Amino acid sequence: MSKTAILFAGQGAQVVGMGRDLAEKFPTAKAWFDRANAALGYDLAGICFNGPEADLTKTENAQPGIFLVSWVCFELLKEHAPHLKFDATAGLSLGEFTALTAAGAMSFEDGLRVVRQRGKFMQEACDVTCGSMAAVIGLDEAPTREVCAEAGVVLANLNCPGQLVISGEAEKIAKACELAKAKGARKAIPLSVAGAYHSPLMASAQAKLRDELAKIKISAPTVPVISNVTGQAHETHRQDACATISGRLVEQVCSSVRWEESMRVLLAQGFTRFIELGPGTALSGFMKRIDKTAQMLNVADVASLEATAKGLSI
């Protein structure tokens, strides 16, 4: 039997207009957007649908916005493909919260509120540090780690073969880009981000996030959920499993996102079908470079929802 994993988008996937056609066409979607606005006490749906882009790209809006649109895609997929069975979930950075919520580890409202606060805390960390990130294209992990050590930055995302992201102080990132090119990187491109995510410069967000997570109920997930920190499924057999999940989510703020490793773990376990939920198709692009034979589907809007539901019914 082939196995299916649901994947959830991460920050950077946001785009003005995301979710709007879903809300206009499907009452279920509109109800979730209304519920999110009520939970947060402001019009997040309106920012997703209409922007302005400057508001949507603020970390405190982008993170819950992507969570919300991804969740709506998940709920609509279950409605349009009622026989769908998924055997694991995973999400890129903030997407791990969506993955845990989809697996029943936290409620929708709790997940949404925590992600909103996470974005706020990370923005506060950005505001008091001078951080940056860069994509390193066409250089293997080992030489990229050498570049990081020499420049005094860290490896933030291991997305797929040939695409890594580094993070740290802005001046050091500029130096690291030059070093990476000297080592043979095809490109080393500074990213348009507010700060140095997944680096020690985010440390001030960790204690605040720990306090927020302590306020919510975390349950053992109903299916395996892959941790960005370990690249393996969250441990659920331990007595302190829920505390361990919370601890990993706090750790994740400053740790590397081990995405390629996470996907290879699932592939090794017999997963052959992956469905990306939320705006964009970045995760589908990564999978093409990890394993071309894996079946990738996605749901981001009405057209992709209908195509994926049709594909699942064949």
Secondary structure by P-SEA (a helix, b strand, c coil): cbbbbbbbbcccccccccaaaaaaccaaaaaaaaaaaaaacccaaaaacccccccccccccaaaaaaaaaaaaaaaaaaaccccccccccccccaaaaaaaaaccccaaaaaaaaaaaaaaaaaaaaacccbbbbbccccaaaaaaaaaaacccccccccccbbbbbccaaaaaaaaaaaaaacccbbbbccccccccccccccaaaaaaaaaaaccccccccbbbbccccccccccccaaaaaaaaaaaaacccccaaaaaaaaaaaacccbbbbcccccaaaaaaaaacccbbbbbbccaaaaaaaaaaaac
